[in-house]
Amino acid sequence: MDSEVSVMLHCAPAQGFEEHQVQAEISSRFNRRSLPEIEKHIEAVWKERVTREPWLFNGAKFRLHSAELFTTPPQICTDPPSPSETAQADKQFPSCGEGEHASQTERQTSSVNTNSEKSSCCREAAGEPPKDVRPSEADKAILRLQLGLTCYKDFLGTNWSEEAVNLQQRGRLEVGDPQALLAQPLGVGAVLVTSDGQVVMLRRSQRVAEAAGLLDIPGGHPEPKAVCQGVSEEDISVDLMQGCQRAVVAEIFSSVCAEVRDEVNIPLDSLSAPVLMGIALNHTSAGRPSAEFYIRCSLTTEDVKDFYQRGGPEAHESTDIVFLSKAEMLQLDVKAPLWSELCPSAKGAVLLYQLVRPDQS
């Protein structure tokens, strides 16, 4: 196995989850644990980084606390399920991919306020659920994401800091969760497949801060500011997003399409609805999570290449476009020469594609 990446959770029996199968629980309980000495370290790292790179700016991100799979929609209650109920649920859906890292803390059922009003800043969740639902009993499964808020500054001072290992050790010892003191911003990435069956990868620019020169998939981060429209970054809070759970899920799914549009420069109307394959962890940044999606494109390889070469809004992030066949994707492993050219996020997406096989009929 590759030490740079692992699979936190996969959705193999369902061949991926569509938007209506994903729920979000948003609470300040899922924020990073704050301690005075850690805040001081974060500020010092940020000050030094901005001095070197004055164009940097901070921005709010969603923090992934944990992710849980349910065979039926989770009940809204204040009491945790009994061991017998949990065991019965596991028996009903034994292979729906909770790996060894399925939850970054111990599994729990939390109370949810079903009566909270939608905040005025909330963007409505877009549209109805897709109609082409997969006819499978696995379609009854639900993935629930437990999300807090974090920011880019906190990521640089925790996950991306030279103190990350020490923070993980402290979190493990003090609260039983190695990720408790880390920012853990949720990323998104896309295994994008052309109409003639080629998977799109991008050669990262030498100018980017992370994984320069390596092959990557299109990706980025869902943005809390897209949910809290009209609110400044520094004023975005968990409280403002209460009642916005569907809008948060919609942003996670739509953001991956927006990243494909901006990085590959292809129109949104050429993309299928994203299918969530699972969540991978990048251990070069202390287990940072990324939700990896499968997206079909109605354009051919040549069409996609032509659009890419015209240059899009984020053309500076990559220097070349590379295409792999599905067969090559399925055969990729640590022994393949190409594996060493993949950045960790691409490796995680490849592993999930191989596990989930979202394009199998």
C-alpha positions as CSV (number, residue, x, y, z in Angstrom):
1,M,0.0,0.0,0.0
2,D,1.0,3.6,-0.5
3,S,1.6,5.5,2.7
4,E,0.6,8.8,1.1
5,V,-3.1,7.9,0.8
6,S,-5.8,5.7,2.3
7,V,-9.6,5.2,1.7
8,M,-11.7,6.5,4.6
9,L,-15.0,5.4,3.1
10,H,-16.2,3.9,-0.1
11,C,-19.7,3.3,-1.6
12,A,-19.0,0.2,-3.7
13,P,-22.4,-1.8,-3.4
14,A,-24.3,1.3,-4.6
15,Q,-21.7,2.1,-7.3
16,G,-21.6,5.5,-5.8
17,F,-24.0,7.9,-4.1
18,E,-26.1,10.6,-5.8
19,E,-26.8,13.9,-4.2
20,H,-30.2,12.9,-2.7
21,Q,-28.4,10.0,-0.8
22,V,-26.1,12.3,1.1
23,Q,-27.1,14.3,4.2
24,A,-25.1,16.9,6.2
25,E,-25.2,17.6,9.9
26,I,-23.6,20.9,10.7
27,S,-22.5,21.9,14.2
28,S,-19.8,23.8,16.0
29,R,-19.2,20.5,17.9
30,F,-17.5,19.3,14.6
31,N,-15.1,22.3,14.6
32,R,-11.4,21.9,15.3
33,R,-10.5,21.9,19.0
34,S,-9.0,25.2,20.0
35,L,-6.1,25.7,22.4
36,P,-4.3,29.0,23.1
37,E,-0.8,27.7,22.2
38,I,-2.1,26.2,18.9
39,E,-3.8,29.4,18.0
40,K,-0.6,31.2,18.6
41,H,1.3,28.8,16.3
42,I,-1.4,29.2,13.6
43,E,-1.0,32.9,13.7
44,A,2.8,32.7,13.5
45,V,2.7,30.4,10.5
46,W,0.1,32.6,8.7
47,K,2.1,35.8,9.3
48,E,5.3,34.2,8.0
49,R,3.5,32.8,4.9
50,V,1.7,36.0,4.0
51,T,5.0,37.9,4.4
52,R,6.5,35.6,1.7
53,E,3.3,35.5,-0.4
54,P,1.3,38.7,0.1
55,W,-1.3,37.6,-2.4
56,L,-2.6,34.9,-0.1
57,F,-6.0,35.4,1.5
58,N,-7.9,33.4,4.1
59,G,-11.2,31.8,3.3
60,A,-13.8,29.6,5.2
61,K,-13.9,25.9,4.4
62,F,-16.1,23.0,5.6
63,R,-14.4,20.8,8.1
64,L,-15.1,17.0,7.9
65,H,-15.4,15.6,11.4
66,S,-16.8,12.2,10.4
67,A,-18.8,10.3,7.8
68,E,-21.3,7.6,8.5
69,L,-23.2,5.1,6.3
70,F,-26.7,4.0,7.1
71,T,-28.9,1.4,5.4
72,T,-32.0,3.5,6.2
73,P,-32.2,7.2,6.8
74,P,-30.8,8.0,10.3
75,Q,-33.5,8.7,12.8
76,I,-33.5,12.1,14.5
77,C,-33.2,11.4,18.1
78,T,-31.1,12.3,21.2
79,D,-30.4,8.7,22.2
80,P,-27.7,6.6,20.5
81,P,-28.7,3.4,18.8
82,S,-28.5,0.2,20.9
83,P,-25.7,-2.2,20.1
84,S,-28.3,-4.7,18.8
85,E,-29.7,-2.0,16.4
86,T,-26.3,-1.1,15.2
87,A,-25.4,-4.8,14.6
88,Q,-28.6,-5.4,12.7
89,A,-27.9,-2.4,10.5
90,D,-24.4,-3.7,9.7
91,K,-25.8,-7.1,8.8
92,Q,-28.2,-5.6,6.3
93,F,-25.4,-3.8,4.4
94,P,-22.2,-5.5,5.4
95,S,-19.9,-4.5,2.5
96,C,-20.8,-0.9,2.0
97,G,-17.3,0.4,2.4
98,E,-16.6,1.7,5.8
99,G,-12.9,1.1,5.9
100,E,-10.6,1.2,8.9
101,H,-10.8,5.0,8.7
102,A,-14.6,5.2,8.2
103,S,-15.0,7.6,11.0
104,Q,-12.3,9.9,12.3
105,T,-13.8,9.6,15.7
106,E,-15.9,6.9,17.3
107,R,-19.3,6.4,15.6
108,Q,-22.0,8.4,17.3
109,T,-25.6,9.5,16.8
110,S,-26.1,13.2,17.6
111,S,-29.3,15.2,18.3
112,V,-30.5,17.3,15.3
113,N,-32.7,20.4,15.7
114,T,-35.4,19.7,13.1
115,N,-37.2,22.9,13.8
116,S,-34.4,25.4,13.1
117,E,-35.4,28.1,10.5
118,K,-33.4,28.5,7.3
119,S,-31.0,31.5,7.7
120,S,-31.8,34.4,5.5
121,C,-28.3,34.1,3.9
122,C,-29.0,30.5,2.9
123,R,-28.9,29.5,-0.8
124,E,-31.7,27.1,-1.7
125,A,-30.6,23.6,-2.6
126,A,-30.6,23.4,-6.4
127,G,-33.4,21.5,-8.1
128,E,-35.0,18.1,-7.5
129,P,-33.0,14.9,-6.9
130,P,-31.8,13.3,-10.2
131,K,-34.4,11.0,-11.8
132,D,-32.1,8.4,-13.1
133,V,-31.8,6.7,-9.7
134,R,-29.9,3.4,-9.7
135,P,-32.4,0.5,-9.3
136,S,-30.7,-1.3,-6.4
137,E,-31.5,-2.0,-2.8
138,A,-28.2,-0.2,-2.1
139,D,-30.0,2.9,-3.2
140,K,-31.7,2.9,0.2
141,A,-28.4,3.7,1.9
142,I,-27.7,7.2,3.2
143,L,-24.3,8.8,3.8
144,R,-24.3,11.4,6.5
145,L,-21.5,13.9,6.8
146,Q,-20.8,15.6,10.1
147,L,-19.4,19.0,9.2
148,G,-18.0,22.0,11.1
149,L,-16.2,25.1,9.8
150,T,-12.5,25.8,9.4
151,C,-10.4,28.0,7.1
152,Y,-7.3,28.1,4.9
153,K,-5.2,29.8,7.6
154,D,-6.0,27.0,10.1
155,F,-5.1,24.4,7.4
156,L,-1.6,25.9,6.9
157,G,-1.0,26.1,10.7
158,T,-2.2,22.5,11.4
159,N,-2.4,19.9,8.6
160,W,0.2,21.6,6.5
161,S,2.4,22.5,9.4
162,E,5.6,20.8,10.5
163,E,3.8,20.4,13.9
164,A,1.1,18.2,12.3
165,V,2.4,14.9,13.7
166,N,2.7,16.4,17.2
167,L,-0.8,17.8,16.9
168,Q,-2.1,14.3,15.9
169,Q,-0.3,12.7,18.9
170,R,-1.7,15.2,21.3
171,G,-5.2,14.8,19.9
172,R,-5.0,11.1,20.2
173,L,-3.8,11.3,23.8
174,E,-6.0,14.1,25.1
175,V,-9.3,13.4,23.3
176,G,-9.0,10.1,21.6
177,D,-9.1,11.6,18.2
178,P,-5.8,12.3,16.3
179,Q,-7.5,14.7,14.0
180,A,-9.2,16.8,16.7
181,L,-6.7,19.6,16.6
182,L,-6.4,19.7,12.8
183,A,-8.3,21.9,10.3
184,Q,-9.4,18.9,8.1
185,P,-10.9,21.0,5.3
186,L,-13.0,18.9,3.0
187,G,-11.8,18.8,-0.6
188,V,-13.5,17.5,-3.8
189,G,-12.1,15.8,-6.8
190,A,-13.4,14.3,-10.1
191,V,-12.7,11.2,-12.1
192,L,-13.8,12.8,-15.3
193,V,-14.5,10.4,-18.2
194,T,-14.9,11.5,-21.8
195,S,-17.6,10.2,-24.2
196,D,-15.0,7.9,-25.8
197,G,-13.9,6.4,-22.4
198,Q,-10.8,8.4,-21.5
199,V,-10.1,9.7,-17.9
200,V,-8.9,13.3,-17.7
201,M,-5.8,14.1,-15.7
202,L,-3.9,17.4,-15.4
203,R,-0.1,18.0,-15.0
204,R,0.2,20.4,-12.1
205,S,2.2,23.6,-12.7
206,Q,5.6,24.0,-11.1
207,R,4.3,27.2,-9.5
208,V,1.6,25.6,-7.3
209,A,2.4,25.2,-3.6
210,E,1.6,21.5,-3.4
211,A,2.4,18.4,-5.6
212,A,4.1,20.6,-8.2
213,G,4.7,18.8,-11.6
214,L,2.6,15.7,-10.6
215,L,-0.5,14.4,-12.3
216,D,-3.8,15.3,-10.6
217,I,-7.5,15.1,-11.2
218,P,-9.6,18.3,-11.4
219,G,-10.6,19.4,-7.9
220,G,-10.7,21.9,-5.2
221,H,-13.0,22.8,-2.2
222,P,-16.7,23.4,-1.6
223,E,-17.1,26.9,-0.4
224,P,-19.2,28.0,2.7
225,K,-19.6,31.4,1.1
226,A,-21.6,29.8,-1.7
227,V,-24.2,28.8,1.0
228,C,-24.0,32.0,3.0
229,Q,-24.2,34.4,0.1
230,G,-23.8,38.1,0.8
231,V,-21.9,37.3,4.0
232,S,-18.2,38.2,4.3
233,E,-15.7,35.3,4.8
234,E,-14.9,36.4,8.4
235,D,-18.6,36.5,9.4
236,I,-19.5,33.0,8.1
237,S,-20.5,30.8,11.0
238,V,-22.1,27.5,11.8
239,D,-25.1,29.3,13.2
240,L,-25.7,31.0,9.9
241,M,-25.9,27.6,8.2
242,Q,-28.4,26.0,10.5
243,G,-31.3,24.8,8.4
244,C,-29.1,25.0,5.3
245,Q,-28.2,21.3,5.2
246,R,-29.5,20.6,1.8
247,A,-27.8,23.7,0.4
248,V,-24.5,22.5,1.9
249,V,-24.8,19.1,0.2
250,A,-25.8,20.8,-3.1
251,E,-22.6,23.0,-2.8
252,I,-20.4,19.9,-2.3
253,F,-21.8,18.3,-5.4
254,S,-21.9,21.4,-7.5
255,S,-18.5,22.6,-6.5
256,V,-16.8,19.6,-8.1
257,C,-18.5,20.4,-11.4
258,A,-17.4,24.1,-11.1
259,E,-13.8,22.9,-10.5
260,V,-13.9,20.8,-13.7
261,R,-15.3,23.8,-15.6
262,D,-12.6,26.1,-14.3
263,E,-9.6,23.8,-14.6
264,V,-10.4,21.9,-17.8
265,N,-12.3,24.7,-19.4
266,I,-15.3,22.6,-20.5
267,P,-18.9,23.8,-20.3
268,L,-21.0,22.7,-17.3
269,D,-23.8,21.4,-19.6
270,S,-21.4,18.7,-21.0
271,L,-21.1,17.1,-17.5
272,S,-23.4,14.5,-15.9
273,A,-24.6,14.7,-12.4
274,P,-21.7,13.8,-10.1
275,V,-21.7,10.4,-8.3
276,L,-19.8,10.3,-5.0
277,M,-17.5,7.3,-4.9
278,G,-16.2,7.9,-1.4
279,I,-13.7,9.8,0.7
280,A,-9.9,9.5,0.6
281,L,-7.3,10.8,3.0
282,N,-4.1,12.5,2.0
283,H,-1.4,11.6,4.5
284,T,1.1,14.1,3.1
285,S,-1.1,16.7,4.7
286,A,-1.9,14.8,7.9
287,G,-5.0,12.9,6.7
288,R,-6.8,15.8,4.9
289,P,-10.1,14.4,3.5
290,S,-11.3,14.7,-0.1
291,A,-14.7,13.5,-1.5
292,E,-14.0,11.9,-4.8
293,F,-16.7,11.9,-7.6
294,Y,-17.3,10.2,-10.9
295,I,-18.5,12.5,-13.7
296,R,-19.2,11.6,-17.3
297,C,-18.6,14.2,-20.0
298,S,-20.5,14.3,-23.3
299,L,-17.4,15.6,-25.2
300,T,-14.8,13.4,-26.9
301,T,-11.1,13.4,-25.9
302,E,-10.3,15.7,-28.8
303,D,-13.0,18.1,-27.8
304,V,-11.9,18.2,-24.2
305,K,-8.3,18.7,-25.3
306,D,-9.3,21.6,-27.6
307,F,-11.3,23.3,-24.8
308,Y,-8.4,22.9,-22.4
309,Q,-5.8,24.4,-24.7
310,R,-7.9,27.5,-25.1
311,G,-7.3,28.2,-21.4
312,G,-9.8,28.6,-18.6
313,P,-10.0,30.6,-15.4
314,E,-7.5,28.4,-13.6
315,A,-5.3,27.5,-16.5
316,H,-2.3,28.7,-14.5
317,E,-2.6,25.7,-12.2
318,S,-1.7,23.1,-14.8
319,T,0.7,22.8,-17.8
320,D,-0.7,19.9,-19.7
321,I,-3.7,17.5,-20.0
322,V,-3.2,13.7,-20.0
323,F,-5.7,11.0,-20.8
324,L,-5.8,7.5,-19.4
325,S,-8.1,4.7,-20.6
326,K,-10.4,3.0,-18.1
327,A,-8.3,-0.2,-18.5
328,E,-5.2,1.8,-17.4
329,M,-7.1,3.3,-14.5
330,L,-8.1,-0.2,-13.3
331,Q,-4.6,-1.6,-13.6
332,L,-2.8,1.3,-11.8
333,D,-1.1,0.3,-8.6
334,V,2.0,1.1,-6.6
335,K,4.1,-1.1,-9.0
336,A,3.1,0.8,-12.1
337,P,5.6,3.4,-13.3
338,L,2.9,6.0,-13.7
339,W,1.9,5.7,-10.0
340,S,4.9,7.7,-8.8
341,E,3.7,10.6,-11.1
342,L,0.4,10.8,-9.4
343,C,-0.2,13.3,-6.5
344,P,-1.9,11.9,-3.4
345,S,-5.4,13.2,-4.3
346,A,-5.2,11.5,-7.7
347,K,-4.1,8.3,-6.0
348,G,-7.1,8.4,-3.7
349,A,-9.4,8.9,-6.6
350,V,-7.9,5.9,-8.5
351,L,-8.3,3.7,-5.5
352,L,-11.9,4.6,-5.1
353,Y,-12.6,4.2,-8.8
354,Q,-11.2,0.7,-8.7
355,L,-13.2,-0.1,-5.6
356,V,-16.6,1.4,-6.6
357,R,-16.5,0.9,-10.4
358,P,-19.3,3.5,-10.9
359,D,-19.4,3.0,-14.7
360,Q,-20.3,-0.7,-14.5
361,S,-23.8,-1.6,-15.7
